[in-house]
Amino acid sequence: MIITLTPNPSIDRTLVVTRLVRGHVHRATAEHEEPSGKGVNVSRALTRNGVDSTAVLPLGGDEGLKLARLLDEEGVRYRPVRIAGPVRVNVSLTEPDGLATKVNSLGPLLSAAEVVALTGALAELVAAGDWVVASGSLPRGVEDGYYAGLAEVVHAAGARFALDSSGSALRGGLAGRPDVIKPNIEELEEAVGQRVTTVGDVVSSATALLGRGAGSVLVSLGSDGALLVTADGAWHAQAGAVEPKSTIGAGDALLAGFISAGGHGPQALAEAVAWGTASVGEEGSRVPVITDRHRRAVVLSDEPGRNSPLSERAARQPA
């Protein structure tokens, strides 16, 4: 089974706008709400594709009740941990080309007892051979080393641990020697403290994180696909262009596909890119049922062009 743990889940409210201009009044052309948080999105993608998954998450307040109802509507199995504070509500402004501007709320302040209960709920579920995906930011009241301790619980049960976070939560989590981490370009840069502009830069930076405890590094590159870096080598996978509708949750879909295919090796990387690319073609953070059509669109290479610039980074360079 694949268990996800999301310490800081949310309800994501998406407003579609024609063009986002700072300081202007905007009128939405469409809007919708979804259950969210990175691990929640992984479980949603897995459930949508018939993969056994349970989401562990704290739920509190009226917002928590609504989040539970949204998960029920999607058929996502979950293990709630009751907390006093309300679940956060995040807002995304999405433009027609799929570019999303997202504002994440702080989320609740968890008590020490609530943090212990969250870990305990996971410990009761995990068994040998499982995968545990711990994802997202840490809410207030949770120390930076929380994910490292969680990894120890998971490994002691004979299960494998995937970590998808950023900043101090990611750096602290490396001490737990996660089997795989999944940073995007910005998170990778933050973790190693240097600019990344080429495929070779990504490989070098990911290799540095292997030396700091990661078993493998799956880097999401946006329209450039993804890179998998392990002690055995590096692989790149990329799919053909799709008409983007939303970039929200694409990295979560990528990780879901990777773990669903075993969580290691180039074929899991190809599956990950199929899932991530399909997600971009859907509104919000929804993931379609992945078919062979999605898989055939992926090109896998064991010789990444290390001098190749990252196209999204090149597009952001000042003129």
N, C-alpha and C positions, 0 to 999 in steps of 0.2 A: 504494500500500500504506500501511497505517497501522502504524507501528512504535511500540511503547511501551518506555520505559526506566524501570525501577524500581530505584533504587539500594539500597533497603532492603526487599526482599521478605520474605514471612513465610509460615508455616503458621498459619492461624487456627483455633483450637479454640473452638467455640461450645457453651456449656452452657445449656440452657433451664431456667429456674427459675420457680416459680409466682409468687413475689414476692420482690424483692431487699430485704433489710433489713440495714443496716449492723451489723456486729458479731455477726450470727447465723450459725449453721450452716445451710447450704442443701443440699438433695438435688436433683440434676438430674433432670428428667423426660425429657430427651433430650439427645443430644450428637452432634456431627459435626465433621469437619475438612475444610478446603478450602485450596487454594493461594490466596495473597492478596498484598497490597501493592497500592497504588492502580492503578499501571500494569498489573499482572498482571490485576486485575479488569477493566480496560478491554479487554484482549486477550481475556479469557474471554467477556465480553459480545459482542464483535465476532465471535469464532469461533462462538459459539452461534447467531448470526444470519447466518452465511455470509459475513461480511465479511473480506477478506484482512487478516491481522494477524500480526506477529511480536513476541514479547516478548523484550527484552534485559534480562538480570538476572544478578547475581552469585549463585553457588551454592557452598556449602561445608559440610563436615561431614555427619553422618548426616541432619541435618534438610534439608540441600540435596538429598540423594539422594531423600528422601521428597517434597519439594516437586516435584522433577522427575517423579517417578512420578505424583503427583496431576495435574500438567499433562498428562502423556501420557494419562491416563485420560479427560481432557476433550477431547483432540484439539487442544490449544493448541500452536501452533508457537512455539519459543523458541530463543534464542541464549544459551547459558550462558557466563558468565565465571567461571572457577574461582578461588576465594579460599580462604585458609587457615582463616578463622573460620567458625563455624556460622551458618546462617540462623536468624533469630529465630522464636520461637513466641509468638503473641499469644493472649490469652484474652478471650472475650466472654461476658457473662452476659445472656441475652435473656429478657424477660418476655412474657407472653401478648399484650400489646398491641403487641408489636414493638419496644418501647424496649430499646436495648442499652447495657450498660455495658461498655466495652472497656478492657483494660489492655494496652498495647503494650510489648514488650520493647525494650531498647536496640538490639539488633542487633550485628553484627560490627564490628570496627575494621579498616577497609580500609587497606592500605599504599598508598604513592604509586604503585607499579607496578600495583597492582590497579585503582586509579582510572583510570590511563592506559589500561589494557586495556579497561575498561568503555566509555570514550569511543571507543576504537578499534573495538570491536565494532559500535557504532552507526554510526560513520563508514563502515565497510565495507558496511553494508546500505542506508543512505539514498541516495535518488536524487531527481532533479528531479521535482516533482509529488507527492511523498510527504507525509504528515503524520507528525510525531513527537510523541508525547504523553509528556512527562516528568512523573512523578507521585510524590508521597509525600515523606516525610522523608528527610534526608540522613544516612547512617550516620556513625559516628565516623570521623575521618580524611578527611572530605570537606569542603572549605571552602564557606562560604555562597554564594560567587559561582559555584559549579559550574554551576548551571543557566544562568547568563548565558553562560558559555563554551560550553556545549552548544548553546545557541541559535545562537551564531555559526557553529558547525560545520554545523548543520542549514541555516541560511540560505545559507551558502556553497555548499551542494550544490543549492540551488534548491528546497528543501522548506520546509514550514511547521511552526511550532513551537507546541505547546499546553503550558501549564504548570499543574499542579494541586498546589500545596504550601501551606505556611503559615509564619508567623513569618519568621525571618531568611532562610530558603531562598527564600521567595516574594519578599521585599523585594530580596534579592540578585539574583534571577532577572529582575526587571524591567529591569535594565540591558541584558539581551540582547534587549529589545523583542519579547517573545513575541507571536505573532499572536492568541492568546486565552489568558486565564487563567480558572480556575474556582474561586473561593473560595466557601465557605458563609458564612453570616451572621457567625459568630464569627471566621472567618479574615479577612473583609472589615473587621470592626471593628479587629482587631489590626493590619492593614496600614495603616489610615488613622488609627488612634489615637483613635477616637471612637465613641460608642454609636450603634447603628442600631436604630430602632424602627418606622419607617414605610417604605412603598415609596419615598417621596420621598427618605428618608435613604439607601436603597440606591442609587438613581440618582445622587445627589450623590457618594456615596463611590466608586462605580464610575467616575464621570467623573473624579474625582481620580486614580485609578489609570491612566486613559487618558493623563493628563498626565505620568505617571511612566514611561511606556514600553509599556503594554499596548495591543495593537491593538484588542482588544475584551474585554469582561468578561462572563462567564456566571456569574451568581450563583445558587446553589441555595438555595431558601427553605423546604425541608422541605414541609410540607403546603400551603404557599402557592405551590408550583410553582417557577418560575424566572424570572429577568429577564436579558435580554440588552441590554447597553449598548455602543453604538459611537459613533463621531464623527457618524454619520448619525441617531441617535435611540435610543429605548429601547422595548423590547417586553416584554410579560409573557405567560406561558403557564401554565395550570393545568389539571389534569385532575380528574375527579370522584373522590370518596372511594373508597378501596379498603380492604379489611380488612387492616391491617398485620400482617405476620409478622416482618419484620426490617428495620431501617433501615440495616444494614451494607451498604456498597457501593452504596447508591442514588445517591450523587453520582458514583461512577465510571461507573455505567450511564448517568447523565445525560450525562456527557462523551462516552462512547462513542457514544450516539445522535446527539449534536451533530456530532461529527467524521464519522460515517458518512454524514451528510446534507450534507457539504461543508464544515462548520465555519464557516459565516457566514450571517447573515440570519435573518429570522423563521421561515422554514419549518424551518431546522435547529434553532431553539429549540423549535418544536412537536414535532419528532421526539425531541429530547432529553428533553422532559417525558414523552412516551409511554414511553420506555425507563426513565426514573427511577421513574415511578409503577408500572410493571409490576414493577420490581425489589422494591419495598416489599411486594408481595404474595407474595414467595417467601421461603423460609427461608434464613438465612445470606446470602451475597453472590451467590447465583445469579440469573441473569437468564433469563426465559423467551424463547421465540421471539416477537418482536414482530409483531403482526398489525394489520390495519385496525381491529379492535375497539379496540385500545389507542389508535390514532391518532385515531379519531373521538371519544374521550373528552376530547381536549385542546381547550381554548378559548384562542384566541390574540387578544391585543389590542395595538394600537399606541398606546393611550392608557392607560398604567398609572395607576391611581388613587393619586396620589402622597401623598394624605393618609391612605390606608388603613393601619391598623396591621398589623404582622406578627402573625398569630394565635398562632404558637408563642411569640413574645416576650411577647405579652399574657398568655398562660397562665402564664408564669413569673414575672410580677410578684407581689410579696408582697401578701397580702390586707390 
